[in-house]
Amino acid sequence: MIRSPLKSNAEDLAIPSQEHALKRMAEGWNRFWFNPIDPTTLGLVRICVGLLALYVHLVYIFDLQQLFGKDAWFNLATINDFRQNEPVYELPSDWGEESRWTPPTTPEEQQYRLK
């Protein structure tokens, strides 16, 4: 048994039983989710998030076409080329050793794996 120089009673250092730990955890869960509290903090957080969302929308309004339009960061031809010609590889859906993914090496494998 562990002895502490600060505590004279060895029972204070005993590990709580699993049943006691589960009960304390359940009480903490209920206290966190179901005790009534003052909603002022939650209201303040909601107001701040709403102001932040409004700010983002106001900032994007003035440069919307330059950011997301036809001649934006990537022009329309580049985006269409990326959509139509870039390969998309199918990764294995299981975790088995035999299904380890390797990049295609031959043109036949590349055509087979394109979606």
Backbone torsions as a table, in degrees:
resi	resn	phi	psi	omega
1	MET	NA	144.1	-178.3
2	ILE	-80.9	133.3	175.9
3	ARG	-110.9	137.9	177.5
4	SER	-112.9	136.5	177.6
5	PRO	-69.0	-19.0	-178.3
6	LEU	-87.6	-20.3	-177.4
7	LYS	-119.3	135.7	-179.9
8	SER	-92.2	-23.1	-176.5
9	ASN	-98.0	119.5	-177.4
10	ALA	-69.6	-21.4	-179.7
11	GLU	-68.4	-24.1	178.3
12	ASP	-67.6	-22.9	-178.5
13	LEU	-95.3	-0.6	-177.5
14	ALA	-66.5	144.1	178.4
15	ILE	-74.9	131.2	-179.3
16	PRO	-66.5	150.7	-179.7
17	SER	-68.5	162.3	-179.3
18	GLN	-64.4	-36.7	179.8
19	GLU	-63.7	-42.8	179.3
20	HIS	-65.6	-39.7	-179.6
21	ALA	-66.0	-40.8	177.8
22	LEU	-64.5	-39.9	179.2
23	LYS	-64.3	-42.7	178.8
24	ARG	-65.2	-38.2	179.2
25	MET	-65.9	-42.2	178.5
26	ALA	-64.9	-40.3	177.6
27	GLU	-64.5	-40.1	177.4
28	GLY	-64.7	-40.3	177.1
29	TRP	-60.6	-49.0	-179.9
30	ASN	-63.9	-39.5	179.7
31	ARG	-64.5	-40.1	-178.6
32	PHE	-68.0	-45.0	-171.9
33	TRP	-90.8	-28.7	-167.4
34	PHE	-118.6	-5.1	175.7
35	ASN	-76.9	133.3	178.6
36	PRO	-68.8	136.2	178.4
37	ILE	-135.1	170.3	178.7
38	ASP	-71.5	126.1	-176.1
39	PRO	-83.3	8.3	-176.9
40	THR	-61.3	-42.5	-179.0
41	THR	-64.0	-44.5	178.5
42	LEU	-62.7	-40.2	177.2
43	GLY	-62.4	-40.7	178.4
44	LEU	-64.7	-41.4	178.1
45	VAL	-63.1	-42.0	179.7
46	ARG	-64.5	-40.3	178.0
47	ILE	-64.3	-42.8	179.7
48	CYS	-64.5	-41.5	178.5
49	VAL	-65.7	-40.3	177.4
50	GLY	-63.2	-41.6	177.7
51	LEU	-66.0	-37.8	177.7
52	LEU	-65.1	-43.1	178.1
53	ALA	-64.3	-40.4	177.6
54	LEU	-63.4	-41.9	178.3
55	TYR	-60.8	-46.0	-180.0
56	VAL	-61.4	-42.9	179.5
57	HIS	-65.5	-41.3	179.5
58	LEU	-65.2	-38.1	179.4
59	VAL	-67.9	-41.2	-178.1
60	TYR	-72.6	-23.9	-176.3
61	ILE	-57.1	-42.6	-172.2
62	PHE	-76.5	-24.1	-178.2
63	ASP	-120.1	26.2	-173.4
64	LEU	-61.5	-45.7	-179.5
65	GLN	-69.3	-35.4	179.0
66	GLN	-70.3	-27.9	-179.0
67	LEU	-89.9	-40.1	-171.6
68	PHE	-126.8	4.0	-175.0
69	GLY	-81.1	-165.8	-175.8
70	LYS	-63.9	-38.5	179.3
71	ASP	-113.0	51.8	-176.8
72	ALA	-85.9	-150.0	-179.0
73	TRP	-52.6	-43.5	172.1
74	PHE	-116.7	129.7	-179.3
75	ASN	-74.1	170.5	-173.3
76	LEU	-62.6	-38.0	-179.9
77	ALA	-64.7	-41.0	179.3
78	THR	-65.2	-44.2	-180.0
79	ILE	-64.2	-44.0	179.0
80	ASN	-64.7	-38.9	176.5
81	ASP	-62.7	-41.6	178.4
82	PHE	-63.8	-43.1	-179.7
83	ARG	-64.3	-38.9	-171.9
84	GLN	-93.1	-28.4	-170.0
85	ASN	-114.7	-12.2	179.2
86	GLU	-79.2	132.5	-179.2
87	PRO	-73.4	144.8	174.1
88	VAL	-118.0	118.7	-175.3
89	TYR	-95.2	140.5	177.6
90	GLU	-89.0	120.0	178.1
91	LEU	-85.3	152.8	-179.9
92	PRO	-64.6	147.7	-177.2
93	SER	-94.8	-9.8	178.8
94	ASP	-114.2	170.6	-173.0
95	TRP	-103.3	13.0	-176.3
96	GLY	-67.3	156.1	-179.7
97	GLU	-65.1	-36.0	-176.7
98	GLU	-74.3	-12.9	-177.4
99	SER	-103.7	23.5	178.7
100	ARG	-62.8	130.7	-174.6
101	TRP	-79.0	135.1	172.9
102	THR	-128.4	144.7	-179.5
103	PRO	-67.0	147.8	179.9
104	PRO	-67.2	142.2	-177.4
105	THR	-112.2	-31.5	-179.1
106	THR	-104.1	158.1	177.8
107	PRO	-60.6	-32.1	178.5
108	GLU	-65.0	-42.2	177.5
109	GLU	-65.4	-38.4	179.6
110	GLN	-63.8	-43.0	178.3
111	GLN	-66.0	-36.6	-179.8
112	TYR	-66.9	-37.0	-175.3
113	ARG	-88.4	-7.8	178.3
114	LEU	-70.4	142.9	176.7
115	LYS	-110.8	NA	NA
